[in-house]
Amino acid sequence: MIISSFRAIPFAILILVSIPASSQTLQQLDALSDQTANEQTGIALARQQAERGALLESLATIERVLTLFPGSAEARFDHAMLLCKVGDQQGGLIEFGRLKDKDYPPGALRQAIASCQNVGTGQSS
Amino acid sequence: MIGVRLPFVAFAGASLITLGALASPLAAQQRVEVGNAASVAGDVTLANSQTKKPVKVERRQRIAWGDLIETGRNAQMQILLLDRSNFGIGQRSRIRIDRFVYDPNKERSVFATLIKGTLRFFSGEEAGDRSGEISTPSGRIGIRGTAVDMLVGEDARDIAEKEPAVGNVTANKNEATLVILRGPAANAQPGLAPGRAEVSGAGVTVVLDQPGLAAYIPRMGAAPIGPFRIGDKGLARVQDELAPRWARSLKGGIPKEVIAGAAAAAVIGGILLGNRGKDAPDRSDGQATTPKRKVPN
């Protein structure tokens, strides 16, 4: 009993020192990181965040996807659109300008560009 | 009897030792973990007071107070903080996380130093009192509920000095600081707090409160020049520095219709900004003699 109780001392210290109160949240950050380590789950997460209005979080998420999947046409499109949605029309249009029509359904880029230009005017789709 | 008391002894012992540990110099060196390396690409290293020799950063690695992050050529990473704020670090950059305090729903404050390179900051959770400050060799950037890009060094100088509002000024290639607000715009989305950055140097503060507005501090001791609207080429280059891997995968040019669209957006922005553009900075020595707004520090 005594031995086992003394074993609890370093164990308790270990818990108190190595695991901060926010450890659960750090684990959640890892889960977010894991989701963006996959192109499709990362894009899905970014869209969920955008749907609930967390546009900056969504932008950060899609940028993490693009760090690992820089050639993702879908992520690039979403990234440009998110810039537009936060009101950075200039940045969004520059990014749209770098995309290629052939990577998207016919007319999609043109429609997105028009939508971006109308952000904040009440005409955006 | 012993069986009943020992858990208390163990608890008390642990508490005393822990209190002792907290009071010792060792506790002062205890890592305060505030986030993780949420994505990493290329050569990224970390050093701190305990790890003098830089070690390679892996995804999910914990980031703590005092950590010095350095990225190599064509490298980039994102740090996700506990409030889900995000630091995007571009290539050839060096940044130190000085302090991050987070109490959910009450407050969040973040302090970091951008020593060189490129940094993008996205605010995290909207709840509570949020504040942040990024120091650079020539100034300070106060950030609140915002998406903001910052560059320090030769790239900042090269990009800024191609802007008509800046022109040729006496700059220091290690200290030049360029700051660009990316959003959110006031009219972007209901419920989304408008972005705001306060760029300070030499006792002068310039406020950026519209996406695309920029301020430039050419060297230590100089006041910020601005705000001015950054051009498309400059903004594109900032993006390339932040995300070199995307830049390398994007070979196409900018179609004329998009440039026209961006120009139209800039014109609309110019109208919204009213007569701001009429206030030209003093280009003689990089000192902005008539700052657009001064905010008490």
Interface residues (C-beta under 8 A of the other chain):
Chain A: M1 I2 S5 F6 A8 I9 A12 I13 L16 V17 P20 S22 T25 L26 L29 D30 L32 S33 D34 T36 A37 G53 L55 L56 E57 L59 A60 E63 R64 L66 T67 L68 P70 G71 R76 L83 K85 V86 G87 D88 Q89 Q90 G91 L93 I94 E95 F96 G97 R98 L99 K100 I113 C116 Q117 V119 G120
Chain B: I2 G3 L6 P7 V9 A10 F11 G13 A14 I17 T18 A21 Q30 V32 E33 G35 N36 A37 A38 S39 V40 A41 R59 R60 R62 Q76 M77 Q78 L80 L82 R84 N86 G88 Y102 R120 F122 S123 G124 A147 R182 G183 P184 A185 A186 N187 A188 Q189 G191 L192 G195 P211 G212 D232 L235 A236 Q239 A243 R245 W246 R248 S249 L250 G252 G253 I254 P255 E257 V258 I259 G261 A262 A264 A265 A266 I268 G269
